[in-house]
Each structure stands twice: as structure tokens, then as C-alpha cells.
């Protein structure tokens, strides 16, 4: 078939709607959580191994870089949780229309930002 339709192969010029960005961020946060779970399990193993291991983990977690990484993992968890709730609501028929999808995406981002800032205050 010889199609005369225009083909846009430059992905940087495509403007996605807000719900698409929230969906992509939901997937990215899932990947971050998948990778981060290995580090969290190592920290759990270290803390349960001995009192010295627990003290070493406490000392490591007091470092600003460790706090930033922890905040990043908690942020990914919070965003993934909020976006997951939105997807569950859509599965039962709430927010499936175009306008309500946009509203749901804005609410997902707003609630996530508030929770992430609160987590940052708690961790720091």
C-alpha cells in the first residue's frame, strides 16, 4: 500500500496530553521502585544482621546523599500509589471521559506534589 499520509518521526515535536505524561510517570516510578527495592532489601539485611550493621546503616542514612536517595524512592512510591488509585478508579468507570481524565491527571500531580513535599520535610 502506498500511503501519502505525512509521517512525523521526530518524537520531540509531538505534544502529548497531560494524562499521557502522568501515565508515563507512573511507569517510570514503577521502574524506579523495582530498582530501588534491591537497595532497600540490602539495607534491611544489614540492619537485621547485627547491632553493628544497624549502627552502620544509621550512620550511612545520616548522609545527605542517602537522604536524597531515600526521598527519591519515597517520592516514587507516593506518586505510584496516587496514580495507581487513579487507575483503579478508572477501572470501575470513574474519570474515563476526556475532560475528567485531564482533571484526574491534574489531581494526581497535585496530590503527589503535596505528599512528596511532606515526605521531604519528614526525611530531612
PyMOL CGO cylinders between C-alpha atoms (Angstrom):
from pymol import cmd
from pymol.cgo import CYLINDER

trace = [
    CYLINDER, 0.00, 0.00, 0.00, 1.40, 3.37, -0.98, 0.3, 1, 1, 1, 1, 1, 1,
    CYLINDER, 1.40, 3.37, -0.98, 0.18, 5.87, 1.60, 0.3, 1, 1, 1, 1, 1, 1,
    CYLINDER, 0.18, 5.87, 1.60, 0.55, 9.59, 1.04, 0.3, 1, 1, 1, 1, 1, 1,
    CYLINDER, 0.55, 9.59, 1.04, -0.06, 10.41, 4.67, 0.3, 1, 1, 1, 1, 1, 1,
    CYLINDER, -0.06, 10.41, 4.67, 2.60, 12.55, 6.37, 0.3, 1, 1, 1, 1, 1, 1,
    CYLINDER, 2.60, 12.55, 6.37, 4.92, 10.73, 8.74, 0.3, 1, 1, 1, 1, 1, 1,
    CYLINDER, 4.92, 10.73, 8.74, 6.36, 12.51, 11.75, 0.3, 1, 1, 1, 1, 1, 1,
    CYLINDER, 6.36, 12.51, 11.75, 9.36, 10.62, 13.08, 0.3, 1, 1, 1, 1, 1, 1,
    CYLINDER, 9.36, 10.62, 13.08, 10.64, 13.42, 15.34, 0.3, 1, 1, 1, 1, 1, 1,
    CYLINDER, 10.64, 13.42, 15.34, 9.29, 12.41, 18.76, 0.3, 1, 1, 1, 1, 1, 1,
    CYLINDER, 9.29, 12.41, 18.76, 10.35, 15.74, 20.30, 0.3, 1, 1, 1, 1, 1, 1,
    CYLINDER, 10.35, 15.74, 20.30, 7.74, 17.63, 18.27, 0.3, 1, 1, 1, 1, 1, 1,
    CYLINDER, 7.74, 17.63, 18.27, 4.79, 15.51, 19.41, 0.3, 1, 1, 1, 1, 1, 1,
    CYLINDER, 4.79, 15.51, 19.41, 2.71, 17.19, 22.12, 0.3, 1, 1, 1, 1, 1, 1,
    CYLINDER, 2.71, 17.19, 22.12, 1.11, 14.62, 24.40, 0.3, 1, 1, 1, 1, 1, 1,
    CYLINDER, 1.11, 14.62, 24.40, -1.89, 15.38, 26.61, 0.3, 1, 1, 1, 1, 1, 1,
    CYLINDER, -1.89, 15.38, 26.61, -1.42, 15.64, 30.39, 0.3, 1, 1, 1, 1, 1, 1,
    CYLINDER, -1.42, 15.64, 30.39, -2.92, 12.18, 31.12, 0.3, 1, 1, 1, 1, 1, 1,
    CYLINDER, -2.92, 12.18, 31.12, -0.27, 10.65, 28.85, 0.3, 1, 1, 1, 1, 1, 1,
    CYLINDER, -0.27, 10.65, 28.85, 2.51, 12.28, 30.86, 0.3, 1, 1, 1, 1, 1, 1,
    CYLINDER, 2.51, 12.28, 30.86, 1.03, 11.06, 34.14, 0.3, 1, 1, 1, 1, 1, 1,
    CYLINDER, 1.03, 11.06, 34.14, 0.78, 7.55, 32.71, 0.3, 1, 1, 1, 1, 1, 1,
    CYLINDER, 0.78, 7.55, 32.71, 4.41, 7.66, 31.58, 0.3, 1, 1, 1, 1, 1, 1,
    CYLINDER, 4.41, 7.66, 31.58, 5.47, 8.94, 35.02, 0.3, 1, 1, 1, 1, 1, 1,
    CYLINDER, 5.47, 8.94, 35.02, 3.51, 6.08, 36.60, 0.3, 1, 1, 1, 1, 1, 1,
    CYLINDER, 3.51, 6.08, 36.60, 5.57, 3.59, 34.61, 0.3, 1, 1, 1, 1, 1, 1,
    CYLINDER, 5.57, 3.59, 34.61, 8.83, 5.40, 35.36, 0.3, 1, 1, 1, 1, 1, 1,
    CYLINDER, 8.83, 5.40, 35.36, 8.05, 5.41, 39.09, 0.3, 1, 1, 1, 1, 1, 1,
    CYLINDER, 8.05, 5.41, 39.09, 7.40, 1.66, 38.88, 0.3, 1, 1, 1, 1, 1, 1,
    CYLINDER, 7.40, 1.66, 38.88, 10.83, 1.09, 37.32, 0.3, 1, 1, 1, 1, 1, 1,
    CYLINDER, 10.83, 1.09, 37.32, 12.46, 3.27, 40.00, 0.3, 1, 1, 1, 1, 1, 1,
    CYLINDER, 12.46, 3.27, 40.00, 10.73, 1.23, 42.70, 0.3, 1, 1, 1, 1, 1, 1,
    CYLINDER, 10.73, 1.23, 42.70, 11.78, -2.03, 41.06, 0.3, 1, 1, 1, 1, 1, 1,
    CYLINDER, 11.78, -2.03, 41.06, 15.43, -0.96, 41.01, 0.3, 1, 1, 1, 1, 1, 1,
    CYLINDER, 15.43, -0.96, 41.01, 15.28, 0.65, 44.45, 0.3, 1, 1, 1, 1, 1, 1,
    CYLINDER, 15.28, 0.65, 44.45, 13.86, -2.44, 46.14, 0.3, 1, 1, 1, 1, 1, 1,
    CYLINDER, 13.86, -2.44, 46.14, 17.28, -4.11, 45.85, 0.3, 1, 1, 1, 1, 1, 1,
    CYLINDER, 17.28, -4.11, 45.85, 18.93, -1.32, 47.83, 0.3, 1, 1, 1, 1, 1, 1,
    CYLINDER, 18.93, -1.32, 47.83, 16.14, -1.33, 50.39, 0.3, 1, 1, 1, 1, 1, 1,
    CYLINDER, 16.14, -1.33, 50.39, 16.44, -5.09, 50.88, 0.3, 1, 1, 1, 1, 1, 1,
    CYLINDER, 16.44, -5.09, 50.88, 20.21, -4.75, 51.31, 0.3, 1, 1, 1, 1, 1, 1,
    CYLINDER, 20.21, -4.75, 51.31, 19.63, -2.08, 53.97, 0.3, 1, 1, 1, 1, 1, 1,
    CYLINDER, 19.63, -2.08, 53.97, 17.09, -4.31, 55.72, 0.3, 1, 1, 1, 1, 1, 1,
    CYLINDER, 17.09, -4.31, 55.72, 19.50, -7.23, 55.68, 0.3, 1, 1, 1, 1, 1, 1,
    CYLINDER, 19.50, -7.23, 55.68, 22.29, -5.03, 57.03, 0.3, 1, 1, 1, 1, 1, 1,
    CYLINDER, 22.29, -5.03, 57.03, 20.12, -3.65, 59.81, 0.3, 1, 1, 1, 1, 1, 1,
    CYLINDER, 20.12, -3.65, 59.81, 18.89, -7.08, 60.91, 0.3, 1, 1, 1, 1, 1, 1,
    CYLINDER, 18.89, -7.08, 60.91, 22.28, -8.76, 60.72, 0.3, 1, 1, 1, 1, 1, 1,
    CYLINDER, 22.28, -8.76, 60.72, 23.80, -7.35, 63.90, 0.3, 1, 1, 1, 1, 1, 1,
    CYLINDER, 23.80, -7.35, 63.90, 23.79, -4.27, 66.13, 0.3, 1, 1, 1, 1, 1, 1,
    CYLINDER, 23.79, -4.27, 66.13, 26.96, -3.14, 64.37, 0.3, 1, 1, 1, 1, 1, 1,
    CYLINDER, 26.96, -3.14, 64.37, 25.24, -3.45, 60.99, 0.3, 1, 1, 1, 1, 1, 1,
    CYLINDER, 25.24, -3.45, 60.99, 22.31, -1.42, 62.29, 0.3, 1, 1, 1, 1, 1, 1,
    CYLINDER, 22.31, -1.42, 62.29, 24.67, 1.27, 63.54, 0.3, 1, 1, 1, 1, 1, 1,
    CYLINDER, 24.67, 1.27, 63.54, 26.50, 1.29, 60.19, 0.3, 1, 1, 1, 1, 1, 1,
    CYLINDER, 26.50, 1.29, 60.19, 23.20, 1.71, 58.35, 0.3, 1, 1, 1, 1, 1, 1,
    CYLINDER, 23.20, 1.71, 58.35, 22.16, 4.53, 60.70, 0.3, 1, 1, 1, 1, 1, 1,
    CYLINDER, 22.16, 4.53, 60.70, 25.45, 6.29, 60.01, 0.3, 1, 1, 1, 1, 1, 1,
    CYLINDER, 25.45, 6.29, 60.01, 25.04, 5.80, 56.25, 0.3, 1, 1, 1, 1, 1, 1,
    CYLINDER, 25.04, 5.80, 56.25, 21.45, 7.07, 56.29, 0.3, 1, 1, 1, 1, 1, 1,
    CYLINDER, 21.45, 7.07, 56.29, 22.52, 10.26, 58.09, 0.3, 1, 1, 1, 1, 1, 1,
    CYLINDER, 22.52, 10.26, 58.09, 24.48, 11.32, 54.99, 0.3, 1, 1, 1, 1, 1, 1,
    CYLINDER, 24.48, 11.32, 54.99, 22.68, 13.88, 52.76, 0.3, 1, 1, 1, 1, 1, 1,
    CYLINDER, 22.68, 13.88, 52.76, 23.13, 11.76, 49.61, 0.3, 1, 1, 1, 1, 1, 1,
    CYLINDER, 23.13, 11.76, 49.61, 21.45, 8.79, 51.31, 0.3, 1, 1, 1, 1, 1, 1,
    CYLINDER, 21.45, 8.79, 51.31, 18.62, 11.03, 52.48, 0.3, 1, 1, 1, 1, 1, 1,
    CYLINDER, 18.62, 11.03, 52.48, 18.17, 12.33, 48.92, 0.3, 1, 1, 1, 1, 1, 1,
    CYLINDER, 18.17, 12.33, 48.92, 18.06, 8.79, 47.52, 0.3, 1, 1, 1, 1, 1, 1,
    CYLINDER, 18.06, 8.79, 47.52, 15.59, 7.77, 50.22, 0.3, 1, 1, 1, 1, 1, 1,
    CYLINDER, 15.59, 7.77, 50.22, 13.45, 10.79, 49.43, 0.3, 1, 1, 1, 1, 1, 1,
    CYLINDER, 13.45, 10.79, 49.43, 13.57, 9.85, 45.74, 0.3, 1, 1, 1, 1, 1, 1,
    CYLINDER, 13.57, 9.85, 45.74, 12.39, 6.31, 46.47, 0.3, 1, 1, 1, 1, 1, 1,
    CYLINDER, 12.39, 6.31, 46.47, 9.64, 7.52, 48.79, 0.3, 1, 1, 1, 1, 1, 1,
    CYLINDER, 9.64, 7.52, 48.79, 8.60, 10.07, 46.15, 0.3, 1, 1, 1, 1, 1, 1,
    CYLINDER, 8.60, 10.07, 46.15, 8.39, 7.34, 43.52, 0.3, 1, 1, 1, 1, 1, 1,
    CYLINDER, 8.39, 7.34, 43.52, 6.32, 5.21, 45.91, 0.3, 1, 1, 1, 1, 1, 1,
    CYLINDER, 6.32, 5.21, 45.91, 3.94, 8.06, 46.69, 0.3, 1, 1, 1, 1, 1, 1,
    CYLINDER, 3.94, 8.06, 46.69, 3.44, 9.02, 43.05, 0.3, 1, 1, 1, 1, 1, 1,
    CYLINDER, 3.44, 9.02, 43.05, 2.99, 5.38, 42.03, 0.3, 1, 1, 1, 1, 1, 1,
    CYLINDER, 2.99, 5.38, 42.03, 0.43, 4.89, 44.79, 0.3, 1, 1, 1, 1, 1, 1,
    CYLINDER, 0.43, 4.89, 44.79, -1.61, 8.00, 43.89, 0.3, 1, 1, 1, 1, 1, 1,
    CYLINDER, -1.61, 8.00, 43.89, -1.52, 7.21, 40.15, 0.3, 1, 1, 1, 1, 1, 1,
    CYLINDER, -1.52, 7.21, 40.15, -2.46, 3.61, 40.92, 0.3, 1, 1, 1, 1, 1, 1,
    CYLINDER, -2.46, 3.61, 40.92, -5.52, 4.78, 42.85, 0.3, 1, 1, 1, 1, 1, 1,
    CYLINDER, -5.52, 4.78, 42.85, -6.48, 6.93, 39.84, 0.3, 1, 1, 1, 1, 1, 1,
    CYLINDER, -6.48, 6.93, 39.84, -6.14, 3.91, 37.55, 0.3, 1, 1, 1, 1, 1, 1,
    CYLINDER, -6.14, 3.91, 37.55, -8.26, 1.79, 39.91, 0.3, 1, 1, 1, 1, 1, 1,
    CYLINDER, -8.26, 1.79, 39.91, -10.96, 4.47, 39.87, 0.3, 1, 1, 1, 1, 1, 1,
    CYLINDER, -10.96, 4.47, 39.87, -10.85, 4.48, 36.08, 0.3, 1, 1, 1, 1, 1, 1,
    CYLINDER, -10.85, 4.48, 36.08, -11.20, 0.68, 36.08, 0.3, 1, 1, 1, 1, 1, 1,
    CYLINDER, -11.20, 0.68, 36.08, -14.53, 0.99, 37.88, 0.3, 1, 1, 1, 1, 1, 1,
    CYLINDER, -14.53, 0.99, 37.88, -15.73, 3.67, 35.46, 0.3, 1, 1, 1, 1, 1, 1,
    CYLINDER, -15.73, 3.67, 35.46, -14.88, 6.91, 37.28, 0.3, 1, 1, 1, 1, 1, 1,
    CYLINDER, -14.88, 6.91, 37.28, -12.98, 9.52, 35.26, 0.3, 1, 1, 1, 1, 1, 1,
    CYLINDER, -12.98, 9.52, 35.26, -12.89, 7.79, 31.89, 0.3, 1, 1, 1, 1, 1, 1,
    CYLINDER, -12.89, 7.79, 31.89, -14.09, 10.74, 29.81, 0.3, 1, 1, 1, 1, 1, 1,
    CYLINDER, -14.09, 10.74, 29.81, -11.65, 13.14, 28.16, 0.3, 1, 1, 1, 1, 1, 1,
    CYLINDER, -11.65, 13.14, 28.16, -12.24, 16.12, 30.49, 0.3, 1, 1, 1, 1, 1, 1,
    CYLINDER, -12.24, 16.12, 30.49, -12.42, 14.05, 33.66, 0.3, 1, 1, 1, 1, 1, 1,
    CYLINDER, -12.42, 14.05, 33.66, -9.23, 12.29, 32.57, 0.3, 1, 1, 1, 1, 1, 1,
    CYLINDER, -9.23, 12.29, 32.57, -7.48, 15.64, 32.37, 0.3, 1, 1, 1, 1, 1, 1,
    CYLINDER, -7.48, 15.64, 32.37, -8.90, 16.62, 35.78, 0.3, 1, 1, 1, 1, 1, 1,
    CYLINDER, -8.90, 16.62, 35.78, -7.79, 13.30, 37.24, 0.3, 1, 1, 1, 1, 1, 1,
    CYLINDER, -7.79, 13.30, 37.24, -4.28, 13.80, 35.88, 0.3, 1, 1, 1, 1, 1, 1,
    CYLINDER, -4.28, 13.80, 35.88, -4.08, 17.29, 37.42, 0.3, 1, 1, 1, 1, 1, 1,
    CYLINDER, -4.08, 17.29, 37.42, -5.38, 15.94, 40.74, 0.3, 1, 1, 1, 1, 1, 1,
    CYLINDER, -5.38, 15.94, 40.74, -2.84, 13.10, 40.61, 0.3, 1, 1, 1, 1, 1, 1,
    CYLINDER, -2.84, 13.10, 40.61, 0.01, 15.55, 40.12, 0.3, 1, 1, 1, 1, 1, 1,
    CYLINDER, 0.01, 15.55, 40.12, -1.26, 17.98, 42.78, 0.3, 1, 1, 1, 1, 1, 1,
    CYLINDER, -1.26, 17.98, 42.78, -1.82, 15.32, 45.45, 0.3, 1, 1, 1, 1, 1, 1,
    CYLINDER, -1.82, 15.32, 45.45, 1.54, 13.71, 44.63, 0.3, 1, 1, 1, 1, 1, 1,
    CYLINDER, 1.54, 13.71, 44.63, 3.41, 17.01, 44.91, 0.3, 1, 1, 1, 1, 1, 1,
    CYLINDER, 3.41, 17.01, 44.91, 1.86, 17.72, 48.31, 0.3, 1, 1, 1, 1, 1, 1,
    CYLINDER, 1.86, 17.72, 48.31, 2.71, 14.23, 49.58, 0.3, 1, 1, 1, 1, 1, 1,
    CYLINDER, 2.71, 14.23, 49.58, 6.24, 14.37, 48.16, 0.3, 1, 1, 1, 1, 1, 1,
    CYLINDER, 6.24, 14.37, 48.16, 6.92, 17.73, 49.84, 0.3, 1, 1, 1, 1, 1, 1,
    CYLINDER, 6.92, 17.73, 49.84, 5.59, 16.36, 53.14, 0.3, 1, 1, 1, 1, 1, 1,
    CYLINDER, 5.59, 16.36, 53.14, 7.83, 13.31, 52.74, 0.3, 1, 1, 1, 1, 1, 1,
    CYLINDER, 7.83, 13.31, 52.74, 10.80, 15.60, 52.11, 0.3, 1, 1, 1, 1, 1, 1,
    CYLINDER, 10.80, 15.60, 52.11, 10.07, 17.50, 55.31, 0.3, 1, 1, 1, 1, 1, 1,
    CYLINDER, 10.07, 17.50, 55.31, 9.76, 14.22, 57.21, 0.3, 1, 1, 1, 1, 1, 1,
    CYLINDER, 9.76, 14.22, 57.21, 13.01, 12.75, 55.83, 0.3, 1, 1, 1, 1, 1, 1,
    CYLINDER, 13.01, 12.75, 55.83, 15.13, 15.91, 56.14, 0.3, 1, 1, 1, 1, 1, 1,
]
cmd.load_cgo(trace, "trace")
